[in-house]
Amino acid sequence: MPPIPKRRKLSDITVGDTNELLYKLEEFRSSLDEGDENLPSGLFSKLQELRDKLEDHASFSKVDPMTLLSLKISSGPLFLINDKRQEVESLGLAETPGCLPIDTTRFLISLVRGHVASVTEAGSRILINMLLLRVVSVMCLGDTAVNIIPEFPLPRTIFNQDSGKCSFSGVVDFLVTKLPARYTEYLLGDPTTALANPSYIQGPTTSNIFEAKHDNVRAALPQAAIAASSYCQLQGLFVVRGVVTSGEQWIFFMYERHTDGTGLVRSSPQYTLGRNLEGLALVLGLLRDSIDNATSSDHTFFTTT
């Protein structure tokens, strides 16, 4: 007799296993005759209940590189153009009236480093907040505002793969949205409703995906890519940019949705703030560039070859 496989909880099942189970479950259900009197009472409702639980389990946090491959989402690099490094650092250090000064930003970062435990994502997010607030303060000029939306929920989005359809849902750690300043109160009052109805915002509105991770930042890129892909589908976009970060380490990426249902995520190397914040200017400059060009596939500071 073959050994009995180790039993697993639903929370232990990978996205790939979940999607395979959903496909098999639907195949089994469709083969049954609902009018068959020999079937146990309530079987179809129980099968649907199991399906609902499995679909709920397919969250962004369970995505891995194999999931991207199964969804025909390929990956590629972004290379910083060496001749542009000084320009992007100058952009990161640039000051505007009323902004959070760079010296104050450095001081706040040192406070966080000295007094906040960063062994959890909650601790890392405090450091992330410092950099985002600096960038937001610099970019809020005239009739344009940049706003931070923590824990932004994305509804279930359907993807196609070889074994059938699968769905994902989850929460984006931060959505950074740039829009006409007069809509700031409307956006911050109910971000989900505001961004679900973009036609009621008169003027350009763009958002960036931010995924927080307290360690192993690169490992979070697949789930950030799926979140970006979902956001593109929901908003009717073909490009969205984003960031995966621990606060100390930063990876910048761009997701492209293709008309044939496939996708491409390109990501930068991992940049660090550095012990003496020698990398701060570069990170701040790349953040500004990413937010300013959230839905553009044209690169100013990166090249793909």
Buried (B, 14 or more C-beta within 10 A) or exposed (E): EEEEEEEEEEEEBBBBBBBBBBBEBBEEBEEEEEEEEEEEEEEEEEBEEBBEEBBEBBBBEBBEEEBBBBBBBBBEEBBBEEEBBEBBBEBBBBEEEEBBEBEEBBEBBEEBBEEBEBEEBEBBBBBBBBBBBBBBBBBBEEEEBBBBBBEBEBEEBEBEBEEEEBBBBBBBBBBBBBBBBEBBEBBBEEBEEBBEEEEEBEEEBBBBBBBBBBBEBEEBBBBBBBBBBBBBBBBEBBBBBBBBBBBBBBBBBBBBBEEEEEBBBBBBEBBBBEEEBEBBBBBBBBBBBBBBBBBBEEBEBBEEE
